[in-house]
Structures are given as structure tokens and as C-alpha cells.
Amino acid sequence: MISKHNRFNRRNHVRYVYRKGQFIRSKYWSLNYISKPVDKSYKLAVVVSKKVSKRAVVRNRIRRRLFESVRQSHQVIPPGVEVIITVYDESVANMPQAELDKLLGVSVDRIRLQ
């Protein structure tokens, strides 16, 4: 799990990023993000709806795996960026961790290029 400092703390802030932020879509998830250059750290939220899986165990596994992937590689999300990862595919729960890290890295690299 990432530190509390790097997680969203208010629901209204999540809505703000959805409305005002930019959007990147991949096969497994979408990334909504907004840059705030004054912040020195990143913020991250992972959203997995019941449409992905009806079982809370699977949804929580997906959420924990994505948080852990970001936590282990600190340079994945650039500082000053707030990111919401919305998962669309249940196969993320059983994907090998190396592949998950690679796909997440590719998605986040697209944030840096824009």
C-alpha cells in the first residue's frame, strides 16, 4: 500500500480530477490525471467498479496490486501529478506482476510525454 500522503483524501477532489483532468485509455484501465506543479509528491487513487467483478475479493486484489506496483517503483508517477486509475478488465487480478508493472509504466510514460 502506498503512504497516506500519496492517496486522495477527499471525494470532491476525485471528482475534480475526473472533470478537469486529461484522459488516457488503455486495454485494461484508463488514467485520469491533472498536473499541479506546486506539489512535490504525487496522488493516486484506484477505482474498480462492480462491473469488473461482483466479488469484493477480486476488486480489492486488483486495487492492492496496482498500489503495490506504484509503491515498488517510485519513479513511475512524476511528482506533482494526481492520477486516478479506473480498471475495466478483471484479468488484471491474475496478470503476472512483471507484465502489470510494464503496462503501468507504459501508461504513465504517456503522461510524461504530454
Protein Blocks (a to p, Z undefined) as FASTA:
>chain_A
ZZfklpcfbfklmmmmmmmmccdddfkbccdddddfkbcbdcddddddfklpmclklmmm
mmmmmmmmmmmmmmlpcghiacddddfbfklmmgcfklmmmmmmmmmmmmmmZZ
